[in-house]
């Protein structure tokens, strides 16, 4: 990005939050042949740290669909649709050389609200965030400004009472719970650290637990 101007990155919205990227930036276009998850990487050299974001209109901040304050970014692509991937930086002094690539990523089975992994009481499960994308933003009582990759679990208690959800992997995560419907507007509780969420739940109601990476990217 050395020698480039700062054209983009102000006023990112939607799933990309409201932050700005004020360094020199360059733009790549990518049109996937098949629909699925993809990983864009800008491997920097020279001691600087890039940030990445993806838009569907070149380069309209309000059309941003994915962002990463790191050198790796997962996003969901639709076959035949052109996406614009911006390599930027978080400050004016953040620029330099890098190697860029876009590769197909394998999505975890519970990447979206449409396919949550069901949980049973006192039965641990393993999972991963590798290949996941960011679809959800906590809202309602859980407003949270970070935008990162996440996976979804569902749980329907058989009895009303307090329940504890814990994530014990090495990755720093955020846990949040939505009630009745899966998604940010129905979020009722959120915890960052420690990754243990305690909540009184109602029998027969389906709850959705979202496990989100605090630092993008990551695996669980």
Secondary structure, DSSP 8 states (H G I E B T S, - for coil): -TT----S-SS--GGGTT----S--EEEEEE-SS-EEEEEEEEE-SS--EEEEEESSTT-GGGEEEEESSSEEEEEE-TT-EEEEEEEESSTT----EEEEEEEE---TTSSGGG-EE--TT-------TT--------GGG-------EEEEEEE-SS-EEEEEE--SSS-EEEEEEESS-SGGGEEEEE-SSSEEEEEE-TT-EEEEEEEESSSS---
